[in-house]
Amino acid sequence: MFNKKEREPMRKETPIEKSEIKAFLGPGSQFEGKLVFNEIVRLDGAFRGEITSHDTLIVGESAEIQADVQVGTLIMSGRFKGNIKAKTRVELRAPAQVDGSIETPALSVEDGVSLNGTVTMNLGDSAAAAKPVANGSKK
């Protein structure tokens, strides 16, 4: 009556096709330095340094990252130590382990994630744009 799919807990999949990923650091790989990119990047290996982008960074379950990260969106499933600034959102998916600070307007955390650090959620420029501006003209 029930098939295997119905018994498994629902898990949100990464809504990104493999063909959209432009760079990939595979399991067992190690890289140290500065990573700058304009399109979607996935890390499954070890990375130490600095990561900067306006696009999406995907960190797989086998990844071990020690870095200062500034990206548009971060999807994290691996181990991370450092500082995260995301302009759009951060998704922490099990079994992620995060030690450090997160600054983002939107945060999603699944059950089973370990998060030790600080979280700052600012609305960013949209909050400043919503403030009324006084009109200097008089009638």
KOLVEXDREN-97695 format. One record per atom (N, C-alpha, C): x negated, y, z; residue number from 1; residue in three letters. Coordinates in Angstrom, 1 decimal. Layout:
BEGIN
       X       Y       Z  seq  type
       X       Y       Z  NUM   ALA
...
% end
This chain:
BEGIN
       X       Y       Z  seq  type
    -0.8    -1.2     0.0    1   MET
     0.0     0.0     0.0    1   MET
    -0.9     1.3     0.0    1   MET
    -1.9     1.3     0.8    2   PHE
    -2.8     2.4     0.9    2   PHE
    -4.1     2.1     0.1    2   PHE
    -4.5     3.0    -0.7    3   ASN
    -5.8     2.7    -1.4    3   ASN
    -6.9     3.4    -0.5    3   ASN
    -8.1     3.2    -0.9    4   LYS
    -9.3     3.7    -0.1    4   LYS
    -9.3     5.2     0.0    4   LYS
    -8.9     5.8    -1.1    5   LYS
    -8.9     7.3    -1.1    5   LYS
    -8.0     7.9    -0.1    5   LYS
    -6.8     7.3     0.1    6   GLU
    -5.9     7.8     1.0    6   GLU
    -6.3     7.7     2.5    6   GLU
    -7.2     6.8     2.8    7   ARG
    -7.7     6.6     4.1    7   ARG
    -8.8     7.5     4.5    7   ARG
    -9.6     7.9     3.5    8   GLU
   -10.7     8.8     3.8    8   GLU
   -10.3    10.2     4.2    8   GLU
   -11.0    10.8     5.1    9   PRO
   -10.6    12.2     5.4    9   PRO
   -10.9    13.1     4.2    9   PRO
   -10.0    14.1     4.1   10   MET
   -10.1    15.0     2.9   10   MET
   -11.4    15.9     3.1   10   MET
   -12.2    15.9     2.1   11   ARG
   -13.5    16.7     2.2   11   ARG
   -13.5    17.7     1.0   11   ARG
   -13.7    18.9     1.3   12   LYS
   -13.8    19.9     0.3   12   LYS
   -15.1    19.7    -0.6   12   LYS
   -14.9    19.5    -1.8   13   GLU
   -16.1    19.3    -2.7   13   GLU
   -16.6    20.7    -3.2   13   GLU
   -17.9    20.7    -3.6   14   THR
   -18.4    21.9    -4.1   14   THR
   -17.8    22.2    -5.5   14   THR
   -17.1    23.3    -5.6   15   PRO
   -16.4    23.6    -6.9   15   PRO
   -17.3    24.0    -8.0   15   PRO
   -18.5    23.4    -8.1   16   ILE
   -19.4    23.8    -9.1   16   ILE
   -19.9    22.6    -9.9   16   ILE
   -19.8    22.7   -11.2   17   GLU
   -20.2    21.6   -12.0   17   GLU
   -21.7    21.6   -12.1   17   GLU
   -22.3    20.4   -12.2   18   LYS
   -23.7    20.2   -12.3   18   LYS
   -24.3    21.0   -13.4   18   LYS
   -23.6    21.2   -14.5   19   SER
   -24.1    22.0   -15.7   19   SER
   -24.3    23.4   -15.4   19   SER
   -23.6    23.9   -14.3   20   GLU
   -23.7    25.3   -13.9   20   GLU
   -24.9    25.6   -13.1   20   GLU
   -25.6    24.6   -12.5   21   ILE
   -26.7    24.8   -11.7   21   ILE
   -27.9    25.0   -12.6   21   ILE
   -28.6    26.1   -12.4   22   LYS
   -29.8    26.5   -13.2   22   LYS
   -31.1    26.1   -12.7   22   LYS
   -31.2    25.8   -11.4   23   ALA
   -32.5    25.3   -10.8   23   ALA
   -32.2    24.4    -9.7   23   ALA
   -33.1    23.4    -9.5   24   PHE
   -32.9    22.3    -8.6   24   PHE
   -34.2    21.9    -8.0   24   PHE
   -34.3    21.9    -6.6   25   LEU
   -35.5    21.4    -5.9   25   LEU
   -35.0    20.1    -5.3   25   LEU
   -35.4    18.9    -5.8   26   GLY
   -34.9    17.6    -5.4   26   GLY
   -35.5    17.1    -4.1   26   GLY
   -34.8    16.1    -3.6   27   PRO
   -35.3    15.5    -2.3   27   PRO
   -36.7    15.0    -2.4   27   PRO
   -37.5    15.2    -1.4   28   GLY
   -38.9    14.8    -1.4   28   GLY
   -39.8    15.9    -1.9   28   GLY
   -39.2    17.0    -2.5   29   SER
   -40.0    18.1    -3.0   29   SER
   -40.2    19.1    -1.9   29   SER
   -41.4    19.8    -2.0   30   GLN
   -41.7    20.9    -1.0   30   GLN
   -42.1    22.1    -1.8   30   GLN
   -41.6    23.3    -1.3   31   PHE
   -42.0    24.6    -1.9   31   PHE
   -42.1    25.6    -0.8   31   PHE
   -43.1    26.4    -1.0   32   GLU
   -43.3    27.6    -0.1   32   GLU
   -43.6    28.8    -0.9   32   GLU
   -42.8    29.9    -0.5   33   GLY
   -43.0    31.1    -1.2   33   GLY
   -41.7    31.9    -1.3   33   GLY
   -41.6    32.7    -2.4   34   LYS
   -40.4    33.6    -2.6   34   LYS
   -39.6    33.1    -3.8   34   LYS
   -38.3    32.9    -3.6   35   LEU
   -37.4    32.4    -4.6   35   LEU
   -36.4    33.5    -4.9   35   LEU
   -36.4    34.0    -6.2   36   VAL
   -35.5    35.0    -6.7   36   VAL
   -34.8    34.4    -7.9   36   VAL
   -33.4    34.5    -7.9   37   PHE
   -32.7    33.9    -9.0   37   PHE
   -31.4    34.7    -9.3   37   PHE
   -30.8    34.5   -10.5   38   ASN
   -29.6    35.2   -10.9   38   ASN
   -28.4    34.3   -11.1   38   ASN
   -28.7    33.0   -11.1   39   GLU
   -27.6    32.0   -11.3   39   GLU
   -27.6    31.0   -10.1   39   GLU
   -26.8    30.0   -10.2   40   ILE
   -26.6    29.0    -9.2   40   ILE
   -27.9    28.1    -9.0   40   ILE
   -28.3    28.0    -7.8   41   VAL
   -29.5    27.2    -7.5   41   VAL
   -29.1    26.2    -6.4   41   VAL
   -29.7    25.0    -6.5   42   ARG
   -29.4    23.9    -5.5   42   ARG
   -30.8    23.5    -4.9   42   ARG
   -30.9    23.4    -3.6   43   LEU
   -32.1    22.9    -2.9   43   LEU
   -31.7    21.7    -2.1   43   LEU
   -32.5    20.6    -2.4   44   ASP
   -32.3    19.3    -1.6   44   ASP
   -33.6    18.9    -1.0   44   ASP
   -34.7    19.7    -1.2   45   GLY
   -36.0    19.4    -0.7   45   GLY
   -36.3    20.3     0.5   45   GLY
   -37.6    20.5     0.8   46   ALA
   -38.1    21.4     1.8   46   ALA
   -38.5    22.7     1.2   46   ALA
   -38.0    23.8     1.8   47   PHE
   -38.4    25.1     1.4   47   PHE
   -38.7    26.0     2.6   47   PHE
   -39.8    26.8     2.4   48   ARG
   -40.2    27.7     3.5   48   ARG
   -40.5    29.0     2.8   48   ARG
   -39.9    30.1     3.3   49   GLY
   -40.2    31.4     2.7   49   GLY
   -39.1    32.4     2.7   49   GLY
   -38.8    32.9     1.5   50   GLU
   -37.8    34.0     1.3   50   GLU
   -37.0    33.7     0.1   50   GLU
   -35.6    33.8     0.2   51   ILE
   -34.7    33.6    -0.9   51   ILE
   -33.9    34.8    -1.1   51   ILE
   -33.8    35.3    -2.4   52   THR
   -33.0    36.5    -2.7   52   THR
   -32.2    36.2    -4.0   52   THR
   -30.9    36.5    -3.9   53   SER
   -30.1    36.4    -5.1   53   SER
   -28.7    37.1    -4.8   53   SER
   -28.0    37.4    -5.9   54   HIS
   -26.7    37.9    -5.8   54   HIS
   -25.7    36.8    -6.1   54   HIS
   -26.2    35.6    -6.5   55   ASP
   -25.4    34.5    -6.8   55   ASP
   -25.3    33.5    -5.7   55   ASP
   -25.1    32.2    -6.1   56   THR
   -24.8    31.1    -5.1   56   THR
   -26.0    30.2    -4.9   56   THR
   -26.3    30.0    -3.6   57   LEU
   -27.3    29.0    -3.2   57   LEU
   -26.6    27.8    -2.5   57   LEU
   -26.9    26.6    -3.0   58   ILE
   -26.3    25.4    -2.5   58   ILE
   -27.5    24.6    -1.8   58   ILE
   -27.3    24.3    -0.5   59   VAL
   -28.3    23.6     0.2   59   VAL
   -27.7    22.2     0.6   59   VAL
   -28.3    21.2     0.0   60   GLY
   -27.8    19.8     0.1   60   GLY
   -28.1    19.2     1.5   60   GLY
   -27.5    18.0     1.8   61   GLU
   -27.7    17.4     3.1   61   GLU
   -29.2    17.0     3.4   61   GLU
   -30.0    16.7     2.4   62   SER
   -31.4    16.3     2.6   62   SER
   -32.3    17.5     2.7   62   SER
   -31.8    18.7     2.5   63   ALA
   -32.7    19.9     2.5   63   ALA
   -33.1    20.3     3.9   63   ALA
   -34.3    20.8     4.0   64   GLU
   -34.9    21.4     5.2   64   GLU
   -35.4    22.8     4.9   64   GLU
   -34.7    23.8     5.3   65   ILE
   -35.0    25.2     4.9   65   ILE
   -35.4    26.0     6.1   65   ILE
   -36.5    26.7     5.9   66   GLN
   -37.0    27.7     7.0   66   GLN
   -37.2    29.0     6.2   66   GLN
   -36.3    29.9     6.3   67   ALA
   -36.4    31.1     5.4   67   ALA
   -35.5    32.2     5.8   67   ALA
   -35.8    33.4     5.3   68   ASP
   -34.9    34.6     5.3   68   ASP
   -34.1    34.5     4.0   68   ASP
   -32.8    34.5     4.1   69   VAL
   -32.0    34.3     2.9   69   VAL
   -31.0    35.5     2.7   69   VAL
   -31.0    36.1     1.5   70   GLN
   -30.1    37.1     1.1   70   GLN
   -29.5    36.6    -0.2   70   GLN
   -28.2    36.2    -0.2   71   VAL
   -27.5    35.7    -1.3   71   VAL
   -26.1    36.2    -1.4   71   VAL
   -25.4    36.0    -2.5   72   GLY
   -24.0    36.3    -2.7   72   GLY
   -23.2    35.3    -1.8   72   GLY
   -23.3    34.0    -2.1   73   THR
   -22.6    32.9    -1.4   73   THR
   -23.6    31.8    -1.1   73   THR
   -23.4    31.3     0.1   74   LEU
   -24.3    30.2     0.6   74   LEU
   -23.4    29.0     1.0   74   LEU
   -23.7    27.8     0.4   75   ILE
   -23.0    26.6     0.7   75   ILE
   -24.0    25.7     1.4   75   ILE
   -23.9    25.4     2.7   76   MET
   -25.0    24.8     3.4   76   MET
   -24.5    23.4     4.0   76   MET
   -25.3    22.4     3.7   77   SER
   -25.0    21.1     4.2   77   SER
   -26.3    20.5     4.9   77   SER
   -27.4    21.1     4.7   78   GLY
   -28.7    20.6     5.3   78   GLY
   -29.1    21.3     6.6   78   GLY
   -30.4    21.2     6.8   79   ARG
   -31.0    21.8     8.0   79   ARG
   -31.6    23.2     7.7   79   ARG
   -31.3    24.2     8.5   80   PHE
   -31.7    25.6     8.2   80   PHE
   -32.2    26.2     9.5   80   PHE
   -33.3    27.0     9.4   81   LYS
   -33.8    27.8    10.5   81   LYS
   -34.2    29.1     9.9   81   LYS
   -33.6    30.2    10.4   82   GLY
   -34.0    31.6     9.9   82   GLY
   -32.8    32.5     9.9   82   GLY
   -32.8    33.4     9.0   83   ASN
   -31.7    34.5     8.9   83   ASN
   -31.0    34.4     7.6   83   ASN
   -29.7    34.5     7.7   84   ILE
   -28.8    34.5     6.5   84   ILE
   -28.0    35.8     6.4   84   ILE
   -28.1    36.4     5.2   85   LYS
   -27.2    37.5     4.9   85   LYS
   -26.5    37.1     3.5   85   LYS
   -25.2    37.0     3.6   86   ALA
   -24.4    36.7     2.4   86   ALA
   -23.4    37.8     2.1   86   ALA
   -23.4    38.3     0.9   87   LYS
   -22.5    39.4     0.5   87   LYS
   -21.0    38.9     0.4   87   LYS
   -20.8    37.7     0.0   88   THR
   -19.4    37.2    -0.2   88   THR
   -19.0    36.2     0.9   88   THR
   -19.7    35.1     1.1   89   ARG
   -19.3    34.1     2.1   89   ARG
   -20.4    33.1     2.4   89   ARG
   -20.2    32.4     3.5   90   VAL
   -21.1    31.3     3.9   90   VAL
   -20.1    30.2     4.3   90   VAL
   -20.4    29.0     3.7   91   GLU
   -19.7    27.8     4.0   91   GLU
   -20.7    26.8     4.6   91   GLU
   -20.4    26.4     5.9   92   LEU
   -21.2    25.4     6.5   92   LEU
   -20.5    24.1     6.5   92   LEU
   -21.0    23.1     5.8   93   ARG
   -20.4    21.8     5.7   93   ARG
   -21.2    20.7     6.4   93   ARG
   -20.5    19.8     7.0   94   ALA
   -21.1    18.7     7.8   94   ALA
   -22.0    17.9     6.9   94   ALA
   -23.2    17.6     7.3   95   PRO
   -23.7    17.6     8.7   95   PRO
   -24.7    18.8     8.9   95   PRO
   -24.4    20.0     8.4   96   ALA
   -25.3    21.1     8.5   96   ALA
   -25.8    21.4     9.9   96   ALA
   -27.1    21.8    10.1   97   GLN
   -27.6    22.2    11.3   97   GLN
   -28.3    23.5    11.1   97   GLN
   -27.7    24.6    11.7   98   VAL
   -28.2    25.9    11.5   98   VAL
   -28.7    26.5    12.8   98   VAL
   -29.9    27.0    12.8   99   ASP
   -30.5    27.8    13.9   99   ASP
   -30.9    29.1    13.4   99   ASP
   -30.2    30.2    13.8  100   GLY
   -30.6    31.5    13.4  100   GLY
   -29.4    32.4    13.3  100   GLY
   -29.5    33.5    12.6  101   SER
   -28.5    34.5    12.5  101   SER
   -27.8    34.4    11.1  101   SER
   -26.5    34.7    11.2  102   ILE
   -25.7    34.7     9.9  102   ILE
   -24.9    36.1     9.9  102   ILE
   -25.0    36.8     8.8  103   GLU
   -24.3    38.0     8.6  103   GLU
   -23.5    37.8     7.3  103   GLU
   -22.2    37.9     7.3  104   THR
   -21.4    37.6     6.2  104   THR
   -20.0    38.1     6.4  104   THR
   -19.2    38.5     5.4  105   PRO
   -17.8    38.9     5.6  105   PRO
   -16.9    37.8     5.8  105   PRO
   -17.3    36.6     5.4  106   ALA
   -16.4    35.4     5.5  106   ALA
   -17.2    34.2     5.8  106   ALA
   -16.8    33.4     6.8  107   LEU
   -17.5    32.2     7.3  107   LEU
   -16.5    31.0     7.4  107   LEU
   -17.0    29.9     6.9  108   SER
   -16.2    28.6     7.0  108   SER
   -17.1    27.6     7.6  108   SER
   -16.6    26.9     8.7  109   VAL
   -17.4    25.9     9.4  109   VAL
   -16.6    24.7     9.5  109   VAL
   -17.1    23.5     9.0  110   GLU
   -16.5    22.3     9.1  110   GLU
   -16.8    21.6    10.4  110   GLU
   -15.9    20.7    10.9  111   ASP
   -16.2    19.9    12.0  111   ASP
   -17.5    19.1    11.8  111   ASP
   -18.3    18.9    12.8  112   GLY
   -19.6    18.2    12.7  112   GLY
   -20.8    19.1    12.4  112   GLY
   -20.6    20.4    12.2  113   VAL
   -21.7    21.3    12.0  113   VAL
   -22.3    21.8    13.3  113   VAL
   -23.6    21.9    13.3  114   SER
   -24.3    22.4    14.5  114   SER
   -24.7    23.8    14.2  114   SER
   -24.2    24.8    15.0  115   LEU
   -24.6    26.2    14.7  115   LEU
   -25.1    26.8    16.0  115   LEU
   -26.3    27.2    16.1  116   ASN
   -27.0    27.8    17.2  116   ASN
   -27.6    29.1    16.8  116   ASN
   -26.9    30.2    17.2  117   GLY
   -27.5    31.5    16.8  117   GLY
   -26.4    32.6    16.9  117   GLY
   -26.5    33.6    16.1  118   THR
   -25.6    34.7    16.1  118   THR
   -24.8    34.8    14.8  118   THR
   -23.6    35.3    14.9  119   VAL
   -22.8    35.5    13.7  119   VAL
   -22.3    36.9    13.7  119   VAL
   -22.5    37.6    12.6  120   THR
   -22.0    39.0    12.5  120   THR
   -21.1    39.0    11.2  120   THR
   -19.9    39.5    11.4  121   MET
   -19.0    39.5    10.3  121   MET
   -18.5    41.0    10.1  121   MET
   -19.1    41.6     9.0  122   ASN
   -18.8    43.0     8.6  122   ASN
   -18.0    42.9     7.4  122   ASN
   -17.1    43.9     7.2  123   LEU
   -16.3    44.0     6.0  123   LEU
   -17.1    44.6     4.9  123   LEU
   -18.2    45.2     5.2  124   GLY
   -19.1    45.8     4.2  124   GLY
   -18.6    47.1     3.6  124   GLY
   -18.9    47.3     2.3  125   ASP
   -18.5    48.5     1.7  125   ASP
   -17.0    48.7     1.5  125   ASP
   -16.3    47.6     1.5  126   SER
   -14.8    47.7     1.3  126   SER
   -14.2    48.5     2.4  126   SER
   -14.7    48.3     3.7  127   ALA
   -14.1    49.0     4.8  127   ALA
   -14.4    50.5     4.7  127   ALA
   -15.6    50.9     4.3  128   ALA
   -15.9    52.3     4.1  128   ALA
   -15.1    52.9     3.0  128   ALA
   -14.8    52.2     1.9  129   ALA
   -14.0    52.7     0.8  129   ALA
   -12.6    52.9     1.2  129   ALA
   -12.1    52.2     2.2  130   ALA
   -10.7    52.3     2.6  130   ALA
   -10.4    53.5     3.4  130   ALA
   -11.4    54.2     4.0  131   LYS
   -11.2    55.3     4.8  131   LYS
   -10.7    56.5     3.9  131   LYS
    -9.8    57.3     4.4  132   PRO
    -9.3    58.4     3.7  132   PRO
   -10.3    59.5     3.6  132   PRO
   -10.4    60.2     2.5  133   VAL
   -11.4    61.3     2.4  133   VAL
   -10.6    62.6     2.4  133   VAL
   -11.1    63.5     3.2  134   ALA
   -10.4    64.8     3.3  134   ALA
   -10.5    65.6     2.0  134   ALA
    -9.4    66.2     1.6  135   ASN
    -9.4    67.0     0.4  135   ASN
    -9.8    68.4     0.8  135   ASN
   -10.8    69.0     0.1  136   GLY
   -11.3    70.3     0.4  136   GLY
   -10.5    71.4    -0.2  136   GLY
    -9.5    71.2    -1.1  137   SER
    -8.7    72.3    -1.6  137   SER
    -7.6    72.7    -0.7  137   SER
    -7.3    74.0    -0.7  138   LYS
    -6.2    74.5     0.1  138   LYS
    -5.2    75.2    -0.8  138   LYS
    -3.9    75.1    -0.4  139   LYS
    -2.9    75.7    -1.2  139   LYS
    -2.1    76.7    -0.4  139   LYS
% end
